[in-house]
Amino acid sequence: MTPKTNWQPGQPLPTYADRATAAAIITHHFFPISHRTIEKWPLTVRRPNKTCVYRVEELLTLAERKLAEAHAYKQAEG
């Protein structure tokens, strides 16, 4: 089950995001990702009110780098 998020494509990006919102942003802008994967990334975590939040700018930078470094190949025709 995917956690709910208040952010939707077309809205401005927040400064900070929880895991579910972070996953929705990365999925929309770069590649599909689970909210559980976010906790394994080397990111700075802040915990106001016992909720993990991440700086969206840092998330986007890391996602862009991961996509650029991903193995790329041409699929066979047919």
Beta strands, then each sheet from edge to edge (+ up, - down):
strand 1: 16-17
strand 2: 54-55
sheet 1: 1+ 2-
end
